[in-house]
Amino acid sequence: MIELARLKSIGDAILLSGDEDVRVGVQIAQNYGVRVHLLGIAPSRGSQSQQLMLEADTTTEWGADTIKTFLSVREEKEEVIKVAAAKAASTPATGEAHNLATIAVTVTTFVDGLGKTDIEGVAAYWETDRGVPAELDKKLLPICGSAIGGKLTTSEIRHMRATFQKAVKAKL
């Protein structure tokens, strides 16, 4: 912010912070003529520095209703488990075969829930790396574990990752 202010590249800055440490940066930017607008996400007033709030040119607090107009949270884990459990109920319950079938349905349901940009991101990842991207693997492991009602074995994890790759490739 200071560098942009010094170069006269900005006239206004929106600061989403509450730390008093940035107060000096706000002062310096204001010395270059920049108006600094402090934005908080409710309940922010209890966690924003009073000195920072006094230093800012304006202070605004956005509530949940405002945030919901442009941002949403996907409750994917519970939804994927419900859909996968319903689909897996039709497969014969025979130990490991049932678990593998449940994992396949769960992974396919998970991939079906990914957006176009997520799929494109996986394809871009595959240009330099192999397997399931770490952030998706971290989501998928507990989802599959919940779907089968326990911790995945090494062969089940391998099956999960292979199924993920096939499902994503089918969407490309």
Residue pairs with C-beta under 8 A, 6 or more apart in sequence:
1 10
1 13
1 15
1 25
1 26
1 29
1 34
1 36
2 25
2 28
2 29
2 32
4 10
4 13
4 29
4 34
5 13
5 28
5 29
5 32
5 33
5 34
6 32
8 32
8 33
10 34
11 33
11 34
11 35
12 34
12 35
12 36
12 37
13 29
13 34
13 35
13 36
13 37
14 37
14 39
15 22
15 26
15 36
15 37
15 38
15 39
15 56
16 39
16 40
16 41
17 38
17 48
17 52
18 40
18 44
18 47
18 48
18 49
18 52
19 49
19 52
20 49
20 51
20 52
22 52
23 49
23 51
23 52
23 55
26 36
26 52
26 55
26 56
27 55
29 36
30 36
30 55
30 57
35 57
35 58
36 55
36 56
36 57
37 56
37 57
37 58
37 59
37 60
38 48
38 52
38 53
38 56
38 58
38 59
38 60
39 59
39 60
39 61
39 62
40 47
40 48
40 59
40 60
40 61
40 62
41 61
41 62
41 67
42 61
42 62
42 63
42 64
44 61
45 61
48 59
53 59
74 113
76 110
76 113
76 139
76 143
77 139
77 142
77 143
77 146
79 113
80 106
80 109
80 110
80 113
80 143
80 147
81 106
81 143
81 146
81 147
83 109
84 102
84 105
84 106
84 109
84 147
85 102
85 147
87 105
87 109
88 98
88 101
88 102
88 105
88 106
88 147
91 98
91 101
91 102
91 105
92 98
96 155
96 156
99 148
99 156
100 156
100 159
102 144
102 147
102 148
103 144
103 147
103 148
103 152
103 156
103 159
103 160
103 163
104 159
104 163
105 147
106 143
106 144
106 147
107 140
107 144
107 160
107 163
107 164
107 167
108 163
108 167
110 139
110 140
110 143
110 164
111 119
111 164
111 167
111 168
111 171
112 167
114 122
114 168
114 171
118 136
119 168
119 171
119 172
121 133
122 133
122 136
122 168
123 168
123 172
125 133
131 137
131 161
131 165
132 140
132 161
132 164
132 165
136 164
137 161
140 160
140 164
141 152
141 157
141 160
144 152
144 156
144 160
145 151
145 152
148 156
152 160
